[in-house]
Amino acid sequence: MSVPIRATTTTTAVAAMLIMPAVFAVAEQGPAYGPADPVIKDLRRFDAKRPIAQEMRTDVPGGFTVGAVGDLIISRPLSQYSERIPAFKSVLDVLRAGDVLYGNLETTIFDARTFKGAPYSWDGDWTNSSLPSVAKDLRAMGFGILSRANNHSLDWGLEGMRETSRLLDEAGLVHAGIGEDRGLARSPQFLEASRARVALVSIASTFRPTTEALPHEGAAPGRPGLNALHVMRTVVVPDAAMKTLAQTDCVVHGHHCKGTPETLELFDVKYRRGTGFEYEYAMDPEDLAEILKNVRSARENSDFVIVSIHSHECSKGCDDADQPRGAADFLKRLAHEAIDSGADMFVTTGNHNLGAIELYRSPVRGVRPVFYGLGNFYWSDVQDPLPHDLFQGNRALLSAAWADPIKATDYDLTAPLNHDSFAHDFTFRSVIAVSRFENNQLAELRLYPIEDGYGERLPLSGIPRLVKDPRVAAAIFGQVTDATKQFGLPLLDPSVENNVAVLRPAAAGH
């Protein structure tokens, strides 16, 4: 005769014991939502009507579009040129057509007449600067959300960083990647767009020493600055080169005098023996864990998440100034883990030329776009004022370029500097990348080709124009497909519709 079982405390505990092994079994299988997932241990601790899985979803309406461009090196307002340059007006039409527009702000905005800060260009790079009206002009162009973590974030010190923040806030532009301490610099910032709440996490792996934000540590206060991902570089060299390095180390330091080592460090450079020449980068694990945690937080608190990184690092084909620079291999892992942890789009800026594109099929989130280099969108060579130490550090260059270098103006210095680094068509060519989402998945990626007026007079140079010449467009699209192949990613096979390259996940080679 069967006896009915009452729901007593004892039987509830027994049932829980039967359930718990299954819960732990799930935990043993690894995180369900990427490497940042703390993994649910006990489902009873969560409200069944508010499951974590629900918070990890993208939640945008059908036809939701996100536009993304590369570096915004812009020194003055430019919207007024749209009537003078019809192809620039066409660019602005594309920018304003989407739901959200992202770009990387690689400048400091302030009024030199009243500014109380100072320039910091000790490493020989330009100190980018912009007039105060640039902030509102970017907003008028359609920009809504900007990354700030890059190697020019503190060109004009903390005063410049803070003044830029103030002017962007006044203009209604959301910006991420800098803060008064590391927690604020790492944290996502949110754009309350009309059709969705959009989050941005902005990172830099290329930055000037002491510009990275620090957390409080014991009695030591934190430090304002940018959201840094520290990376350690190792130079991979073939066997013959490693033998030469070992011989040098033997002569100089008395090390590695017998045989050829697998690794060595010489003159503060780490080397590893390999089959060819390349650069390897290892990400700092503390930085990576904190960044991914903020990506997860962004996911839980928004409908759509963008993660961007400013990176000059490159793994292969990096040292030929006449060829486009590729990206570093560590970015693949970072992009994939960011998307698996909650990102819907990953953007790389900083290499000043177009790079590879991947339609990454995340096992957690489905197909998401990854850009390993969006190049230059605005490329302003109207850069003044320039500080004295930039002239001082380039005396030899000025003497070689000019018969009377003491008369050289700001642009008289910029011109020969550009010749040594940026005298290429590919510096002045890029795309506007517009991603359209349906059913919370990437449905289509459209690449609008642009060129920045290479060879135009200084006031007109650096302003993007929509490319109409099919041959130029084909060269731009070809650079993307070539970079994608060289980066070891699935081949891209875009269709071209009205001079626009179109990529759809089903045709992406996955």
Residue, then its C-alpha position, 0 to 999 in steps of 0.5 A: m500500500s502506497v503512502p502519500i508523501r507530504a511536502t515536509t522540510t525533510t523531503t524538500a531537503v532530499a529533493a534539493m539534494l537530488i537536484m544539486p548534482a545536476v546543478f553542479a554538473v552544469a557548472e562543471q561543463g564551463p560557463a554558459y555566457g562566456p569567460a566572465d560568467p560567474v556560473i550559477k551554483d544554486l538556481r534556488r537563489f534566483d527569481a524564476k521570473r527574472p532569470i539571468a539568461q534573460e538579462m544576457r540577451t540582446d534586445v533590439p527591434g527588427g531593423f536596428t542599425v549601428g554605424a561604426v567608423g574609425d579614428l576621429i582626428i578632427s580639429r575644427p567643425l566640418s559640417q559646413y563643408s557638406e554644401r561645398i563637397p557633395a560627397f561629404k554630404s552623402v557621408l553625413d546622410v549615411l551617418r544620420a540614417g542609423d539608430v546609433l553611430y560610434g567613433n573613436l575620439e582621438t583628440t582633446i577638445f579645449d579653448a587654447r585662449t583660456f586653457k589652464g593645462a599643458p601639452y605632453s608630447w615627450d614621446g615625439d607624437w603630435t598633441n592632437s587638439s580640437l576647437p570647443s565647437v567640435a563636440k556639438d558638430l559631432r553631435a550634429m553629424g549623428f554621433g551618439i557614443l564615442s570611445r576615449a581610451n587611446n594614446h592621445s587621451l592625455d595629450w594635454g594632461l588631466e586638464g585636457m581630459r577633463e575639459t574634453s569630458r565637460l564639452l562632450d557632456e554639454a553636447g549630449l555625447v556619451h563617451a567611455g574609456i577614461g575616468e577619475d580612477r580605474g573603476l570609472a575608466r573601465s565602466p561601461q557608459f550608456l546611450e539612451a537611444s530612441r529604440a534601445r539602450v546602448a552600452l560602450v566599453s572602451i579599452a586601449s592597449t596602446f597608451r603613453p606611460t602613466t596615462e592608465a588609470l589606477p585603482h586605490e591600493g591601501a593608503a595610495p589613492g587611485r589615478p585618473g586616466l584611461n582603461a588600459l589593457h597591458v600587453m607583453r610583447t615577445v619577438v618570435v625569430p627563426d633559428a638563425a636569428m636566435k643563434t645570432l642573438a644568443q652569441t650576442d648575449c654570450v659576448v655581452h652578458g656571458h649567457h647562452c654561450k652553449g647552444t641555442p635557447e628557446t627563449l631569451e631576453l636581450f636589451d629589455v626585449k623578449y625573444r622566442r625561437g620560432t619558424g618565422f618572424e612575428y610579434e606575440y602579445a600576452m594580455d595581462p590577466e588582471d586587466l582582462a578579467e576586469i574588462l570582461k567583467n565590465v562587458r558582462s555588466a554592460r550586457e546586463n544593463s543594456d539592450f546592445v553592447i559595443v566593445s572597442i579597443h585602440s591598438h597599434e600592436c601588430s603580429k605579422g607584416c608590421d615593419d613595412a611603412d609602405q604597406p597597411r599594418g595588420a592587427a595583433d593576434f591577441l585581438k582575436r581572443l579578446a574579441h571572441e571572449a568579449i562577445d561571448s561575455g556579452a558584446d554585440m560588436f567589437v571594434t579596433t581602431g588605431n592602426h590608421n588603415l583598414g584591417a580584417i573583418e570577421l563575422y564571428r559565430s559565437p557559440v553563446r550569442g550567434v553571429r556578431p561583427v568584429f572589426y580589426g581596424l576601421g582606419n581613419f574617418y577624419w584625418s585632420d592635418v590642421q593641427d595647431p598649436l603644436p608644443h615646443d618639444l615636438f619642434q625640439g625633438n625633430r630638429a634634424l628632420l626640420s634641418a633636412a627638409w628646410a633651408d631655414p628651419i627656424k621659420a617652420t610653422d606647425y604644418d611645416l613640421t607636420a608635412p615632413l613627418n607625414h611623408d615619413s609615415f602617412a604618405h599613402d592612399f590607404t591612410f586616407r581610405s576607409v569605410i562606414a560599417v553599418s550593421r543591421f540586426e534582425n531577431n537580435q542577430l546580425a542580418e547584414l553588414r554594409l561597407y560604404p567606401i570613403e576617401d579623405g581627400y588625399g592631395e587636397r589643400l590642407p583645409l579640405s584634406g581629411i574630410p571623408r567623401l563617399v566614393k563613387d568611382p567603382r575602381v577605388a571602391a574595389a581597391i578599398f574592399g580588396q584591402v579588407t578581404d586581403a587583410t582578412k585572409q592574411f589574418g587567418l580568418p574565414l574568407l569574405d565574399p561580399s556582394v557589391e550593390n550600388n558601390v556598397a559591399v554587403l556581407r551576410p552571415a550565410a555567405a561569410g564562410h562559416 
